[in-house]
Amino acid sequence: MGNEALKMRGHVHGTKDARRVAIGSGVGAVIETYDFIGFGTAAALYFGTAFFPTGDPVTGTLAAFATLGVGFAARPLGGIIGGHLGDKVGRKPVLVASLILMGVATFLIGLLPTYGQVGLLAPALLVFVRIVQGLAFGAEWGGAILMSYEHAPWKSKGKYTGIVQAGFPVGLLLANLVFLVSVNFGGELAWRIPFLASIILVIVGLIIRSKVPESPVFDEVKDSGDIVKSPIVEVIRTDWRNIVKGIGLRVAETAGYAVSITYMISYLNSQHLADKTQTLVALCIASAIGIFATQAWARLTDRIGRRPVYLWSCAFAVVFAVPMFLLVNTGMFFFIIATLVISYAVCQNSLAGAQGAWFPELFQARTRASGASLAYQISAMVSGFTPFITTLLFVALGWMGPALLFGAYAAIGLWAAVATRETWGKRERQLADEATKSTPNTVSV
């Protein structure tokens, strides 16, 4: 939170809308993740043959993963646009616009013609729609997390932002449940139905988000005339070190996910360690547990700080890198489930749970959307092309290549956690306790 927030006594107990805002932001995160991550599942299981038929399964998978990466590459631009608008016109308009853009793009994927129908136009259209998805997803996170963070009580920033972060495993669970059902249809319907069905979620999400109030912190910045002319330029000039550290923190989580989940889905299938149904079942179990794990890790950061959670989690991921592949290589379904649960609920969710409060606390309120979004989304370029790189490493080194890459990403996160200041340490927690006791609670949260 830092000294800036500790001076703002009017928000010590949060706003009366804190819980509603967190849930509303979380619902949007569910939908955005359903749309964006669903593409990763489809790329791993279907798009290689539907859009890039080459006769060589590895080449088709590489092409599908490259398209997956294009969306991640577009996310920083979406983060820049969304962060700039979030600091200039407000957090709420960005939330609504990003949801509409993502919903339309995802629905269109379900209508795209395949390579067999229109030739090279098919992959070209897929890449275009994927870019639009990336722009929308890049703009989404900053607005959603800051709305929740800035409405939340001082002592529960982790708890409330954890609700938003938990929306991602919910979206992952929904996406894979739909794929688990649609796989029984066979043919193109197996991957078209999940994308077409997303329009229902988008409509529900828009109704909920339209009722979410603007951030009180942004309103204060606007009323004080402290809105920055160019937030992106300002935050890069004054806070570039925190942006670089944030990228390192984020790489461990998002790129680690790209190896342990996105690539692992393809690995299990291509190496005949599990069929599509088993893989999706294991992923559904992991994501279901991840919903509660993310919230638990986020709440833990309110008690012990953001940094300790990150340090221990990254250290564990470094050690777990090789055993992760040794376990799935047994081909035993129980070990495959256990591996995905550990990879997701521990290695990924712990970091995501800490990021929700830690990233906003690293930046000043007037450039917070831009700074947090930049740090969060630039790392997406690394994670976006990780499945592609991991596939190449497997061809060259076998399973040890992906294992070493996962360990390297965790090591980067460990370094970044050591280098990044604690924003919710013992001193900040004591000041918040004193402020909470001395300030009347005039709102119900």
N, C-alpha and C positions, 0 to 999 in steps of 0.2 A: 504494500500500500504506500509506504513512504511518508515523509513529513508533509508533503502537499496534502494528501488525503486526511492526515491526522489533524490538520488545521480546520478542516471543514466539519465543524461540530454538528451542523444541521443534518448530516447524513449518518451520524453514528449508528442509529437504529435502522437505517435503510428507509425505503419508502413503503407506503401501504400497498403498492403494486409489485413489490419485489418478487413475490412468489409467482404471480401471474405472468410477469415479464420473463422470468426464468423458464417457466413452462412454455410460454409462447415462443421464445427463442429456441428452446429445445425441440419443439415440434417442427420448427423450420429446419433445424439441423438434421432431424430424422429424415425429412423429405429430401433435402439436398444430398445427404449421404446415400439414401436409397438410390437416387438417380445416378450419382457419380460413381459410387462403389459397385453398383450393379453392372456398370460398364466393365469394370475390372473382372468380375466373375464371368461375364459373357465373353470377354476377350480371351480369358484362360480356357474356356470350354467350347466356344462356338465360332467366334469371329475368324479364326484362322482359316476355316474351311468355307465359311459363308462369304467372306470378302476378299480373302487372299489365297485362293486355291493354287498351289504350286506343285502338288504331288509329293512335296517333302514336308512332313508335319512340323519339323523344327523351324523351317523357313516361314511357314504360315504363322506359327506361334510368335516368331520374332516380329513379323509385320504387324500382327495384332497388338503386341505389347508396345511397339513403336507408336501406334495410334493412341494407345492408352497414355503413353508419355506425352503426346502432344497436348492433351488436356491439362496435364500437370504443368507443362511449360507455359500455358496460357494463364495459369493461376496468379503468378506475380503481377501481371498486367491487370487482372481483375482486382487483386489486392490494392494496387496503386490507385485504380479508379475508385474502388469502394472506400478505401481509406481516405482519399482526398474528399470525396463527397460526404463521408461520415463526419469529418472534421469541419466541413464547410456548411453543409445544409442539414446535417443531423443523422443519427444512427438509424432511425426508423425507416426513412425513405429507401435507404440502401437495402434494408431487410426485405421490404416488399418487392422492390425491383429485381433483386437477385433471385428471389423465389419464382417469380413469373418467368424470367429468362431461362432458368434451369428447367422448369416444368415443360415449357414449350419445346426446348431442345431435346429433352429426354423422350417426350411423346413422339417426336419426329423420328427418333432412332427406330422405334417400333414399326415405322412405315417405310423405312428405307428399302430400296431394291437391292438385291444381292449381286455379286459379280456375275453369276450365271445368267442374270436377267439383263443387266445393262453394261457389263464389262467394267472398264476402269473408272467409269463414272461412280460406281458404287463405293469403292474405297475413298474416292475424292469427297463424296458427300459425307461419308462417315467421319473423315478427318475434320471437315468444316463444322459439323454439329458437335464434335468432340471439343473443338476450340471454344465454341459458344458455352458449352458446359463448364469448361475450365475458367472462363471469364466470370461466370455466375458464381461458381464455387469459391473463386478467389475473393470475390466481394462479400460473400456471405459471412465468413467466420468473424471478421473484425466487428461487424455490426451486431451480430448475435451475442458474442461474448461480452462486448462492452456494455450493451444494454443491460445484461444481467449483472455484470460487475458493478456498474454505476448505480443501480437501484438497490443493491444488496447491503445488509448491515456490515459494519466494519469487521466484526469478529467472524462473519460467516461468508466471506467472499469466496472461499474455496467451495463451500457447500453449494452456494447458488450457481456459481459458474460450472460446478460439477454436474448440475442438472442439464445444462446446455451440452457439455462434453459427453454426457451419457446418451445424448440424442444420436451420436454417431454409431455406437454399437446397436442401438435400436434400429437405425436405418439399415445397418449391415444385416441384422437378424431378419428384418422384413424382406429385404432384397433376396436373401438366400432361401427364405421360406417360399417365396413366390417361385424362384428358380427350381426349388425342390419339387414343387407341385407341377410346374410347367414342363419339367423334363419328361413327364409321363405322356405329354401330348406328342412328342417326337417332331422331327422336321423343324421348319422355321418357327412354328408356334412356340417351341421350347424357349427361344430367346426373345421373340417379339412380345409375348404376353406380359412379361415383367415390365417392359418399358411403356407399353400402352396403359397398363393398370396404374401407372404413377400419376396420371392426371387426376385421379380421385383424391390422392393424398395432397396434391397441389391445391385443389379447391378448398379442402379442409384447412390447410395451412394458411391460405390467404385470408380466410374468414377469421381465424384466430389472431394472425399478425396484425390485421387491420385495427384491432381493438387494443393493441399494446401501446402504452403512452411513451413519449419521447424520454430520453435520458435526462435526469435532472442536472447532471454534471454538464452536459452539452448546453442545456438551457442557461446555466449560470455563465458558461464561457461566452455564449452569444450575448446575453444581457450585459455582461461586463465589457463588451467590445473587444474581447481578447482573441477573436477568431483570426487565425493566421492566413495571410494571403495565399501562400503556397505551402501547405502542411508537409508535403513530401520533401520539398527542398529543405525546409526548416529542420525536419527530424533527421534527415541525412547529414546535415551540417552540424547539428548539435548532439545527436545521439547515435552516430554511426557505429560506435563500439557496441552498444546494446543490441543494435540490429544484427551485427556479426555474431555476437554471442547467442542471440535468439535463434539464428539460423542453425548454429551448431547444436543447440538444445533440441530443436525441432527435427533435425536430420535423424537423430537417434530414434525418434518415435515414428515418423512417417516413412523414412526409408527402411527402417527396421521392419515395419509393417509390410512394406512392399516385398521384402524377402520372405518373411516368415508366414505371410498369409497369401498375398496376391501370387507370388511366384510358387509358393508351396502347393497351391491348388493345382497349377499346371504340372508341377513335379510329381505329385501323387498320381495324377492321371496318366502322364506320359511314361512313368516307370512302372505302371500297373500295380502300384501299392494299394490303391483304393479306386473304386469306380466312382462315377460322378455323383451317384446318390449318397454313397458313404462319405465322400468329401464334403458335400453340402450339409449332411447331417452333423458331421464333426464341426463344421464352421458355424452352424446354427447354435450348437451347444456352447461353443466358445463365445459367440457374440451375446448369447443370453446371459451367461455369467458375467461378461464384460459390462453389461448395463449396471449391475450392482457394484462391480469392482471399481469402475470409474468413479462412481459417487463416493465409495468408501475411501479411495486414495485421495480424492479431492478434499474430503472432510478431514483426513489425516493431516493435510497441509495446514489446515487452520489450527491444529493442535501443536505441531512440531516445526512448522515452517515449510516453505516450498523446496528449498535446496536439499535438505536431507533425503527427501523422497526421491529426488532425481539422482542423487549420488548413489544411493544403494541400488536403485533399479537399473541404472546403466552398468554398474559393476556386475550385477547379477547377469545381465544380458551378455556381457563379454564372456563370462564363464559358460553360459548356456549355449553359445553358438554352435559348437561341435556336437554336444549331446542332442541338440534339437534334431539334427539329421540322422544321428545314430538311432534315435528312437523311432522315427518314421520309417527308416530303412528296414526295420524288422517286419514291416507289412502287417503288424498286429493292430487291429482296429482300436483297441483300448489305448495303445501307446500313441496312435495317431491323434485320437481325441485329446489325450493328456498333453501332447505337445502343442496342439493348437490352443488349448486353454491356457497353458503357461505362457506361450508366445504372446497371446492377445491380452489376457486378463492381468498378467504381471508385467511383462516387458513393454507392452504398448499402453495399456490403460492407466498404469501408474504415472507415466509421463504426461499423457493427455490430461489426467486429473489435476496435475500440478500446473500445467500450462495455462489453464483457464484464468487463474488469478495472478500467476507470476508474470506473464507477458504484459498485461495492462499496467501492472505496478512498476514496470521498468521505464515507463514513459510518462511525460507530463500530459495533463488532461487535454490541452489544446492541440497536441499532435499525437495523441494516444492511438486513434484509429489507424493513422498512417504508419506509425512505428510498429505497432503490434502486427498489423496486416503484412507489412513488408517482411518482418522477421519470420512470420508464420508461413507465408506463401512462397518466398524465394526458395526455401528448402524443398518445396514441392517439385521444383524442376529436377532435383537430384532423385527424389523418390519416384517421380513419374517415369523416368527411364531406367530405374533400378531393375524391374523384371526383365527388360531387354538385356541389360548388362549381365544380370545374373544368369540368364540363359546362355550367353556367350561364355561365361566363366565355367558353367557346367560342361559345355562342349570341350573346353580346354583342360579343365582340372577335375571333372567329376563333381560329386556333391561337396567336396571340400572347398571348392571355389565359392559357392553361395554361402557356406558356413563362415568362411573367413571374412567375406564382405559384411555379413550381419554383425560379426564381432567388431569389425572396423567402424561401422556406424555407431555402435554402442560406445566405443572408445572415444569417438568424437563428442558424443553427448556427455560422457564423463568429464572430458577436458572442459567443455563449455560450462558444465555445472560448477566445476572448481573455480572457473574464471568469473562467473556471474555472481553479483552481490545478492545476499539474502534480503528480500524485501519485507518479510514477515517473521523476523527473528524475535528473540526474547524481549528486546526493548520495545519493538512495535506492538507486541501482544500485551505488554504491561501498560503501555500508553492507551491502548484501545480499551483495556479493562477499566482503567481510571476514568476515561471519557464516558464509557457506557454507564458507569455508576453515577457520575455527576450530571449527566444529561437526561432530562425527562424523556420517556418514550411516549411520543405523541402519536405514533402510528402503529398499526397492527400489521405484522408481516408473517 
